[in-house]
Amino acid sequence: MRARLRRARGLAAGILSVPLVLLPWQAAQAYLLPKERQALNLTYEVTDPDESFFDVAGRMKLLARTDDPLLHQVANKLRMGLSCKNLKAQPVLDGKLTLPSFYDNPDEWDLTVEPLLAFEQTMSDLAGAWVASGDRYYADCLLDILERWAKEDALFEFDFDGSRPQAWYAIESMIFSAALALSTVTGEVEIDPQRRESITRWLVKTARRHFNTEATSPSCCNNHYYRRALYMTMVGVVADNDEIFQTGLRSIYSALDDLNEEGALKLAMRRGWRAIHYQNYSLLYLTMTMQIAYRQGHDLFRLEKDGRGFRQAVDFLMRGLQSPYDIRGLPPGEQDLTFTNDGQYFSWMEIWLSHFDNPAMERFAGVYRPMFNRGAGGYLTLYFKRPQGPQSVAAQPAGDMRALHMIEAAVGARYPLLEKWRRLQ
């Protein structure tokens, strides 16, 4: 990864002054550093600690009456039943969490990370089953698991230094998966005050411990920072803590500072051949954070600085997905678009489309639906998709999706779902 470039300065006196032109992917640091973020005087408040990141009660009513076949399909699958007994049998990670390097030991990493991913899946599955069915069984199971993890101080201790950040990275999504899932229950279920206090106290303690671990550049300010900001924002809501809530929202201002005139996030562009991937990856967490704030009465989606805002960032992404070689703001060379074969990366688009009309994105989302993100919100198509009538297209069965991949691969397509969308344009 390229080192941060210093801000351009004039040449020394007596030397011919030549304008220094920084290409978009080489731009000097403009994002907010931690001390600069902390100096922001934000006044956003948690207005309702029982509000989730979507209208839970309203969505339950809609799912009970909608004719949309895709929403029916997802909801019916979730209503089929999860075994709380089996889910409670999963181990609590109450010791010091250590993970091998993803890049140096991928096989060992895959094995070691399984219980962490299982926790995120459990949180999202129980929240989804609760919303789809309205059955207290799932809400109570979710609370039981969270209370157990809280009592055992899970996730509080983790191995971390500059050469071993994997455990620190992994805990990011575990915290926000827990907080997001909890938020679907707090406004609809009567929870014993001591029980809720136990869970929220654990989330606050764990979030602060994790967030206050000093990050080196660029993890201080890039997509990992946006992930940490997401859990701070949601934990701030469920704990009714304005200071934590505001800490999360500072990420939105840092990202605004990082936008260039093309709509590219400069830190994402420094990823070179994975620049589009990290533009999208950053928008995933920023959009979730803005949605939580929106439910508290704070519309950050339309924030701008110097005439640039997140709509420009989204437009840049969509242009890059359509034709990366025609985009001036991208680094030279081929972009790796293999991430487009996994729909979880685009789940945030369901939220975006609930705020803005974007025909190209709507067609894009239609290729990937139903969209699910294990950690960042779970069943976002179920929670946000605008319902359509009974003639709309239901999701393709998993077998058909695999067949599509095999057919496209046989004719040489590297990104079958992306190519399908491009043909729709």
PENOR-V642262 format. One record per backbone hydrogen bond with DSSP energy under -1.0 kcal/mol. NH is the residue of the N-H (numbers start at 1). CO is the residue of the C=O. If there is no record, write none. Layout:
nh | co
NH | CO
NH | CO
//
This chain:
nh | co
15 | 12
26 | 23
29 | 5
37 | 33
38 | 34
39 | 35
40 | 37
42 | 40
51 | 48
56 | 54
59 | 55
60 | 56
61 | 57
62 | 58
63 | 59
64 | 60
65 | 62
66 | 62
72 | 68
73 | 69
74 | 70
75 | 71
76 | 72
77 | 73
78 | 74
79 | 75
87 | 83
88 | 84
90 | 87
94 | 92
97 | 157
105 | 101
109 | 105
110 | 106
111 | 107
112 | 108
113 | 109
117 | 113
118 | 114
119 | 115
120 | 116
121 | 117
122 | 118
123 | 119
124 | 120
125 | 121
126 | 122
127 | 123
128 | 124
129 | 125
130 | 126
131 | 127
132 | 128
133 | 129
134 | 130
138 | 135
140 | 136
141 | 137
142 | 138
143 | 139
144 | 140
145 | 141
146 | 142
147 | 143
148 | 144
149 | 145
150 | 146
151 | 147
152 | 148
153 | 150
154 | 149
155 | 93
156 | 153
159 | 97
164 | 161
169 | 165
170 | 166
171 | 167
174 | 170
175 | 171
176 | 172
177 | 173
178 | 174
179 | 175
180 | 176
181 | 177
182 | 178
183 | 179
184 | 181
185 | 182
186 | 182
188 | 185
189 | 185
196 | 192
197 | 193
198 | 194
199 | 195
200 | 196
201 | 197
202 | 198
203 | 199
204 | 200
205 | 201
206 | 202
207 | 203
208 | 204
209 | 205
210 | 206
211 | 207
212 | 208
213 | 210
220 | 216
221 | 218
222 | 218
226 | 222
227 | 223
228 | 224
229 | 225
230 | 226
231 | 227
232 | 228
233 | 229
234 | 230
235 | 231
236 | 232
237 | 233
238 | 234
239 | 235
240 | 237
241 | 236
245 | 241
246 | 242
247 | 243
248 | 244
249 | 245
250 | 246
251 | 248
252 | 249
254 | 250
255 | 251
256 | 252
257 | 253
258 | 254
260 | 264
263 | 260
266 | 258
269 | 265
270 | 266
271 | 268
272 | 269
274 | 271
275 | 272
278 | 274
279 | 275
280 | 276
281 | 277
282 | 278
283 | 279
284 | 280
285 | 281
286 | 282
287 | 283
288 | 284
289 | 285
290 | 286
291 | 287
292 | 288
293 | 289
294 | 290
295 | 291
297 | 294
298 | 293
300 | 298
303 | 300
305 | 308
308 | 305
313 | 309
314 | 310
315 | 311
316 | 312
317 | 313
318 | 314
319 | 315
320 | 316
321 | 317
322 | 318
323 | 319
326 | 323
327 | 324
330 | 327
336 | 273
340 | 337
341 | 338
342 | 339
345 | 342
346 | 343
347 | 344
349 | 346
350 | 347
352 | 348
353 | 349
355 | 352
356 | 352
362 | 358
363 | 359
364 | 360
365 | 361
366 | 362
367 | 363
369 | 365
373 | 378
377 | 375
378 | 373
380 | 378
381 | 371
383 | 379
384 | 380
385 | 381
392 | 389
401 | 397
402 | 398
403 | 399
404 | 400
405 | 401
406 | 402
407 | 403
408 | 404
409 | 405
410 | 406
411 | 407
412 | 409
413 | 408
419 | 415
420 | 416
421 | 417
422 | 418
423 | 419
//
